Every structure is written in C-alpha cells, then in structure tokens.
Amino acid sequence: MPLTLETDDRVEAQPPARPSRLARIRAGLPRTGLAALCGALLALSFPSVGIWPLSIVAVTGLALLTYRRTLKQAAWTGIVFGAVFMFWLLIWIDVIGYDAWVLLALAEAVFVMLMAMGQAAVSRLPAWPLWTACLWVTQEWARDRVPLGGLPWGRLAFANTSSPFTPLAALGGAPLVTFAVALSGALLAAAILALRARGRRAGVACAAGAVALGVVGYAVPLPTGGDTAGGPASAEIALIQGNVPHAGMDFLGRPMQVLGDHVAATQALMAKVGAGKMPQPQLVIWPENSSDVDPYTTPEAYQLIDGVVKQAGVPVLVGALVDGPDAQHVMNEGIVWDPKTGPGAHYTKQHLVPFGEYVPFRSFLSKYITELQRIAVDFSPGDTTGVLQVGPAKVGDVICFEVAYDGIVRDAVTKGGRVIVVQTNNATYEHTDQPAQQFAMSRLRAVEHGRSVVIAATSGISAVIAPNGSVIERSQLATQAELEANVPLRDGLTLADRVGATPEWALALLGLAACGFAVWQRKRQKT
C-alpha cells in the first residue's frame, strides 16, 4: 500500500514573501538600462548624427519594455527613456543656461512618460501596435502645443527627413510620417513577441507589415515643382549669409556690426554678378536679425540698407529687429525693401520662443534663472501670415523656429506662398546640433508642401532645397556666403495641404480613445 502525505485543509497557505525594496530595484536595473539605451538610440537618429533607422529601433524597444507592464513600471520606463532622449537632443539649450536645459528636457520627458503609460495600457488590446503608433502622434500633438505654445523638437518625422517614410509627408504631413515610423517599430515589437511565443506565422506577418510601410513610402511620388497656374514658373533667388562676430548669447556684437556684414556680403554678390560669375538675381533674401538695429529709427541703418538695395536693383527681404509696439517690446520682422520705393510690406514673427524671445512669468523666474535677466525686453508677436510679394515671387515667409510648427508653414503655403522662405538666426547655437536639426525640418517641409524651400541664416545653415527634399546648395557654418539658384514657383497644393491637421487630430484622438477603452476594460475585469 503506497504511502500518502496527508495535509490539514484548515491550515492556510502562506503568501510568498514580498521582495525587499532593494531586491526590486536590482531586478529593475536591466529594464532601466535598456530604456536609457533606447532613449539614446532615438537621440542618435536625429541630426547631427542622423541615423534614421535607429528611430524605428527605439520605438521597438520602448514597445517591448512597456508591453503588458503595470502603469507604475511603464511610467518609470518612460521617464528614463524620455529623459535620456530629451537631455541629449536638447543639449544645445545649455547655451542659455544649464537650469533652462534641465527644466525643458524634464518637462518634455513627462510627455514621453505619459505615452509609455498609455502604451502599457493598450498593449492588452487587440491590434495593439496600431494604438501604440497612434499614441506617438498623441504625444507629439500635445507636446507641440503645451505648455507655452509647445516645442515640436524631437518628433519622429524630423528624424526621417531623408528616409523611405519621407514621401508620406506629402499625403498627411509630419504626423503621418511619425505614425508610419511608430507603426513599423510597434509591428517589429509584435513580431519579436510572436516569435518568442513560437507564433511563427503571426511574427512573419507583423515583420512583413513593418517592411511594407517603408515600401509604401517609395510608392508615393515626390513633388517636382510643377503646377504653376499663373505668373512666372521660376525665379532667380539669391541668399545672403553675412556671418556674426561670434556665436552664443552675445552674437550681435556691437550695434550695426551684423548689418554691416550683410551689406558687405550683398556687395560681394553684386560684384560677382558684375563680373559675370553669377547671374543677376530677381530677388535677394537676408536672414532673421540681419539688421540688428531698427532701420526705421536709425538713419544710418536705413541708409546702409537702402543704398545696397539700390545697388542690387531688385527687392531684398530684410530681417530686422523693429521697436514697438511700445517701449517694452520689439518685433522680429521680415521687410520687403524695394530699390525704388524703400521699405514696404512686412511680416512679423507669430510664434515666439519662450525664454528666447520673451520671458513668461518674468518677475518670478528671473530670480531663479539668472540668464533670463539678459533678455532685457520681450518680443511682440504678429497676427498675420507671412505671404509677401518680393519681386516676381510671392513667398511664404516663416522665421526661425516657426518652421517646426505645422500650421504656420501650412498657412504660408495655402494662402498663396509659391516658395517657402525661412529667415533664421541660429548664431546663438552655432556650434551645436540645433542648426542641423532645424535644417532637417526644412527638408521635410519641402516634401510636405511640394515647394522649394530657401533658407537664409546669419551664420548658417543657408540652403536651397528642391520640392522633393533634395539639397541643391548649402553653406557652411560660421562663414560669409552668397548662394543663388533658379527656384520653381509652385501653385498646386499637396494632399497634406488640403487635409490640413485632420490626420493628426484623428490619430491623436484614436490613441486617447484606445487608452480610455483599455482602462475601462481593465476596471470591468476586476469587478
């Protein structure tokens, strides 16, 4: 008769001992390290390194790390991923001050943390890679708008301005590019999980879907610069990069110095034209802040600009700091300066950079961030779109960081701009990754709107970009340069122009709805 071991059913089973806090921390270290690694890989996908496939790898890694995790675990993973990414990406802010850099990077990382929590929630739903991709758009949609007007830096689309996903910008703008990149990464994560679970068929299907998204981009025809409904089909445009005395917060040097450099560069251009080395331009573009004093109130500046414009014999779009509308404010403007009639139509920058062009909560924050005291006056924003007639070309003018904001560039095109002009001054961040990151955005805008983009920068990067995103000419940093090209003037609108922000709102709201449904379903299962 076999022996049996009898148990007393009245004795309750003891729950396993809860691991100590130190043990839990040790157990989470590998996951934390992987989150930091993925954040670094995402940063490396952006210029100036610019290895775009790493953006897909980073999305895949974050999706795996948050898959079916608790909200608390996902929050920690997300904040580590986001902090490493944002600290690396935005390190150029340290020119203003380390305190500003730390505060901004952490604020942006919070959005990534919330997205990671959402990814953990939707990872329990059917078709979770789709909802994960929507959440990337949701995160960027929110971060592009709040707080204080938002900061679009670090969008997946801006790491993919020369990748198989780039042509999708002509269909649905930057948000569609972000969605496609994120969906590819999420599908790769699903493929890995399926193969680990020995679901070979599902794994292969997910991997094939990820590859197909890149192939779809190749099937989208890139804009070529045609579709001219009226007016000249092209214009000979010259760009002036006068350079600055030195980089950093005090890039302007002594008054009139930057203006003098741009006058000298324009004179050098016209000397080459006179010698037959360059063709006669039909219009000339100067960069943002090329007149470092108000030409309306400074007679010497007015005479310098007026004299060199008359010498050029064609209209010049002058970037100038203009006093007003009161003694406590200045305006950042692009002014059309005609050789016969002088200054005329102008565009005032609409989207101002907090802590760069104005100080929010000035009286309070200036006590703690001492660098802010160097911003003596605030800029005043404009309220009209920058569509200006400059010689034969109706241009859509955007100034500096405005190129990062979808709506401002879209308005400049849909309201009549036949070529996109970016007047910029990156001299503060000259020896950082910021000029290259902003240059990449301009390349995406060319494809998105089917327009040539001409960039005039005080100290670089100035460039001419074709409607298909290819770079025709570009300058080097910290040099004086004159660029010239015959640029197509286009009237037609891309599908992205016609649908506007609709794809972004639809995808963002789908992501939020998926999160809400996942939370509701979880609560229902517990009851």
QUIBELDA-V200525 format. One record per pair of residues at least 24 apart in sequence whose ideal C-beta (glycine too) atoms are under 7 Angstrom apart, sorted by the first residue. I is the first residue (numbers start at 0). J is the second residue. Records with the same first field share a line. If there is no record, write none. Layout:
I=J + J
//
This chain:
30=64 + 76
31=79
33=60 + 64
34=64 + 76 + 79 + 80
35=79 + 83
37=61 + 80
38=79 + 80 + 81 + 83 + 84
39=83 + 87
41=84
42=84 + 87 + 88
44=158
45=88 + 157 + 158 + 436
46=432 + 435 + 436 + 439
47=432 + 435
51=158 + 159 + 162
54=155 + 158 + 159 + 180
55=180 + 183 + 184 + 187
58=180 + 181 + 184 + 185
59=184 + 187 + 188
61=115
62=118 + 131 + 184 + 185 + 188
63=188 + 191
65=115 + 118 + 119 + 122
66=122 + 188 + 192
67=122 + 123
68=119
70=116 + 119
73=115 + 116 + 118 + 119
74=112 + 115 + 116
76=115
77=111 + 112 + 114 + 115 + 116
78=108 + 112
80=111 + 115
81=108 + 111 + 112
82=108
84=111 + 153
85=153
88=152 + 153
89=152
91=428 + 431 + 432 + 433
94=247 + 248 + 427 + 428 + 431
95=354 + 370
96=368 + 370
98=368
99=354 + 368 + 370
107=142 + 150 + 153
110=138 + 141 + 142
111=138
114=138
117=510 + 514
120=514 + 517 + 518
121=513 + 514 + 517
123=517
124=513 + 517
128=182 + 185 + 186 + 189
129=182
130=510 + 513
131=181 + 185
132=178 + 181 + 182 + 185
133=506 + 509 + 510 + 513
134=510
135=177 + 178 + 181
136=174 + 177 + 178 + 503 + 506 + 507 + 510
137=507 + 510 + 511
139=177
140=503 + 507
147=353 + 359
148=350 + 353
151=403 + 404
152=403 + 436
155=180 + 181
156=443
157=439 + 440 + 443
160=439 + 442 + 443 + 468
161=442 + 468
163=213 + 216 + 217
164=213 + 216
165=216 + 443 + 446 + 468
166=216 + 219 + 221 + 446
167=216 + 219
168=443 + 446 + 447 + 495
169=219 + 222 + 446 + 447 + 449 + 493 + 494 + 495
170=219 + 494 + 495
171=495 + 498 + 502
172=405 + 447 + 495 + 502 + 503
173=405 + 443 + 447
174=502 + 503 + 506
175=502
178=506
179=212
182=212
183=209 + 212 + 213
221=446 + 467
222=446 + 449 + 466 + 467 + 493
223=466 + 467
224=451 + 465 + 466 + 487 + 489
226=489 + 490 + 491
227=488 + 489 + 490
228=490
229=490
230=488
231=391 + 488
232=487 + 488
233=485 + 486 + 487 + 488
234=281 + 282 + 391 + 392 + 486 + 488
235=278 + 280 + 281 + 483 + 485
236=280 + 282 + 284 + 453 + 483 + 484 + 486
237=268 + 280 + 283 + 481 + 482 + 483
238=284 + 453 + 455 + 461 + 482
239=264 + 265 + 268 + 283 + 284 + 285 + 455 + 481
240=264 + 286 + 455 + 456 + 457 + 458 + 459 + 461 + 474 + 479 + 480
241=289 + 457 + 479
242=457 + 458 + 477 + 478 + 479
243=426 + 457 + 458
246=426 + 429 + 430
247=427
248=373 + 427
250=426 + 427
251=291
254=291 + 292
255=291 + 292 + 299 + 300
257=288 + 289 + 291 + 457
258=289 + 290 + 291 + 292 + 300 + 303
260=479
261=285 + 289
262=303 + 307
264=479 + 481
265=307 + 311
266=307 + 310
267=481
268=481
269=310 + 311
277=483
278=483
280=313 + 483
281=313 + 390 + 391
282=313 + 314 + 389 + 390 + 392
283=311 + 313 + 315
284=316 + 420 + 422 + 453 + 455
285=315 + 316 + 317 + 318 + 455
286=318 + 422 + 423 + 424 + 455 + 456 + 457
287=318 + 331 + 398 + 399 + 422 + 423 + 424 + 457
288=318 + 320 + 424 + 457
289=317 + 318 + 457
290=317 + 318 + 319 + 320
291=320
292=320
293=319 + 320 + 321 + 322
294=319
295=321
296=322
304=336
305=341
308=336 + 338
309=338
311=338
312=338
313=338 + 390
314=389 + 390
316=389 + 420
318=422
324=379
327=376 + 377
328=376 + 377 + 378 + 379
329=376 + 378
330=378 + 379
331=356 + 378 + 398
333=385 + 396 + 398 + 422
335=387 + 389
344=387
346=381 + 385 + 387 + 396
347=381
348=380 + 381 + 398 + 401
349=380 + 381 + 382 + 401 + 407
350=400 + 401 + 404 + 407
351=378 + 380
352=400
384=410 + 411 + 414
385=411
386=411 + 414 + 415 + 416
392=417 + 418 + 488
393=417
394=418 + 420
395=419 + 420
396=420 + 422
397=421
398=422 + 423
399=423 + 424
402=437 + 440 + 441 + 444
403=440
405=500
406=500
408=444 + 448
409=496 + 499
412=448 + 450 + 496
413=492 + 496
417=488 + 489 + 490
418=450 + 451 + 453 + 486 + 488
419=444 + 448 + 450 + 452
420=453
421=452 + 454
422=455
423=454 + 456
424=456 + 457
425=456 + 458
426=457 + 458
429=458 + 476 + 477
434=459 + 460 + 476
438=462
442=468
447=493 + 495
448=493 + 496
449=489 + 491 + 493
450=489
451=486 + 487
453=486
//
